[in-house]
Amino acid sequence: MRVVNDNSSRIQSLYTTDASISTGLLPSIGASIALDRPRRFRLRAETGLTGPEADFGSNDELFWFWVRRNQPPAIFYCRHDQFATSPARQVIPVEPHWLIEALGVTWFDPNEQHAGPAAVGAGRLSVRTLRQTALGPVTKVTTVDDSRGWVVEQHLYDQRDQLIASALTSRHQHDPNTNVTLPREIEIRWPASQLTMNIYIKNWRVNTLDASASSLWTMPEYPGWSPLDLGNPNVVPPRAALR
């Protein structure tokens, strides 16, 4: 746990324009990814032919997601403090900033309850963590390489021990300039929505973002797509769009 935390403690921000993502529904497309701990996150995907295709982001107050092919067209957003009771949970079953952990910036909070480590196959150890979240208690199972301390799997379970989300990481590379190790391949799974997203990163830029990057954390405007507040109890999002 100390080895994992030491690695993550050296990371304040990450940035890349050399990424690609793919899902079972779409072929691989280019993407840029930025994060600034603890809650700021941005993933934008686009093609040279059609332009922007998807935009997922989070700042200190709210998060948003936009997909060009959604019908009806909308930019969905929700405040973090309203997420637990919002329809956004139908789309994102975990708190959005968990994506930062999924990308390899994993942290064992000393104030949480941990059990283990336990051997789970050759060269692998797992730690079970009971975590209190806005959605209620969840159990996180973290699998670590037992000789290098690399996080290779993360799984979240709800109170009924049903799998909520998983992140599998591989192709770890060490940056001697920052003394940080990060994965270059991430597979994220949301079983309830039967969605798997694969992220491939050529190069990470570690701790290079500064105040000039503030525009990254601003919810964008796309002409023709209206903002839709999923935290508003009077808003009923269209089922087709949520799917």
N, C-alpha and C positions, 0 to 999 in steps of 0.2 A: 504493500500500500504506500509506503514511503517513497519507493522508487517511482511509482506511477505519479504520485503527487509532485515529486521533485521535477519530473519532466514537464508536467502541465504548468507548474508554477513559473516556468521560464517563458510561457506563452501568454502574451496579452492580446495580440491580434494575429490574424492570418489573412493572406490575400493571394489569389491566383486568377489569372485570365487564361490559364492553360489547362482547363478542365473540360470534361465531357460527361454527359449523363445519358442514361438510357433506361427505359422501362419496358414492360411487356407490351405496351401499346404503341410506343414510338421508337424509331431507330435512334442511334447515338447522335446527339447534337452538342455543339460547343456551349460552354458555360463559364461564367466567372463566379467566384465565391469569395466572400469577405466575412470576417467575424471579428468582433471586439468584445471581449468578455466584460460582464457576464451575460448580457441579453442581446447584444446587437449582432445581427446576422443578415446576410443578403446572398441569394442565389438567383442569378439571371441566366436564362438559356435562350439561345437564338440561332438562327441559320442565316447563311449569307443570302439565301434566296427569299425567305419570307420575313426576315427580321426577328424582333423579339417574339418568343413563344411562351415563356413562363417567367414569373417573377415572384419569389417568395422572400419575405423580409420581416425583420423584427427590430424595434428600437426599445427604449426604456419604458415607453407607455403602451405600445400596441404592436400587433403583428398583422401582416396582410398576405394574401396570395392571389395571383392573377394568372389565368391561362387563356391564351388567345382564342382557343377553340371552344371555350365555355359558351353554352347557350342557356338562358339569355346572357349577354355580355355584362360582366360586373367585376369590380375589384372588391373582393371580400376582405373585411378587416374586423378586428376585435381587440379591445383593451385587455391587457393581461389580467387585470383584476376582475374581469367579467367572463373570462374564458370558461371557468368551471361550470357555469350555468348557461352557457351559450350553445346555439346549434353548431358552432365551430367544432365541437367535440365529435360530431358525426363524421367529420373529414379528418381531423387531426386528433387521434386518441391519446396523445401525450402532450405535455406542456411544450410549446414550440422551441424553447431554448435547449431542449434535450438534443436537438440537432447538432449543437456545438459539441456536446459529449460524443455523439455518434461519429463525428469527424475525427475523433482521436484526442480531444482535449478533455480527458477523463479525470474526475476528482473524487477521492474518498473523503467525505466530510467526517472529521473526528467526532462530531456531535451526533452522528447517526449510529444506528446499531448494525454492527458487522459480525458475520459469522464465517469461520474458516481461517486460513485457506484449506481447501480440500482438493485432493488429486482427482482430475477428471480426464484421464488418458495420459499418454506419453508426453511429457514436457508441458503439461497444462495444469494450472491451479485455478480454482474458482473461489470467489468471495461473494457471499450473499449479504445484501444490504437492505434493511427496512427503511424506507424513505417516506416521509410525510409530505404530501403534495396538495395542491389546491383541489385535486380530483380525489383526494383520500389517500390512504396508505397504499404504497406499491412496493413490491420486492424487486430489486435489481440484482441480477446475477452477472458478475463480471469475470470473464475468463482471461487469464494472463499467462504469457510465456514464462515458464518458471526459471529460465536462466537469464533472460534479457529484460524482463519486466514490461514487455510490450502487451498492450491490451489488444486481444484478438477477437473477442466477442462480448457483446453487451445485450442482455435480455431484460425486458420489463414485464412484470406480471401484476395483475390486479388482485383485489382481495379474495377473489374466487380461484386464484392461481391460474387464471387464463392469460395466455401470452398476449401482450398488447403490442409490443414492438421489439425489433431486434436490429442490431448493427454488427456486421462482421467486417473486420478490417484486415488488410494484408498488404504485402509489398512495402513494409516499413523501411524508411531510409533515415539515416542519421545525418544531421547538419552540424559539422564540426564548428562552424562559426557561432552558432547559438547554443550548441550542445543540446539540441532538441531532436527527438525521434518522432516522426509522424508517418501515418499510413498513406499510400498512394492509391489504394483501391478500397472503396467502402461500399458495402451492400446493405441497404436499409429495407427492412420488411415491415409491413403493417398487415398482419393476418386478417383482421376483420374486414378490411377493404380489398383483400387479395392483391395488394400492390407491392411490387418490389422495384426499388430504384437502385441502379448501379452508378457510382460516381468514380471517375478516373481522374487523377491529378498528375500532371507532369512535374510541376514545381510549385512548392509553397514559398511565399515570402513571409518570413516570420518577423513580427514586431516592426513593420514598416509603415503602418497606417498612423496618421496623426490627425490634427484638427482639420486639415484640408480635406479629409475624407468624410466630413460630416454629412454631405449630401447622400452618401450611401445609405444612411439610416432614416431617410425621409420617404414616406409612402409616396409612390409615384402617381402620376396622372396619365391615363391613356385615353385619348379622345375617342368617344363612342362607348366607353366602358364606365358605367356609373358606380361610385362607391356604395357598398352595401354593408351596413354595420350589423354584424352577427351578434353583437352584445345587446342590441336593442330588442326588448321583449315583444315589441309590436311588429318586428320584421320576421316574416316567414320566408326563408330562402327557398327558391325553387328546387324541387327534388333533382331535376335533371342536372342542374348546375352543381349541386353537391356531389352527385356521382362523378 
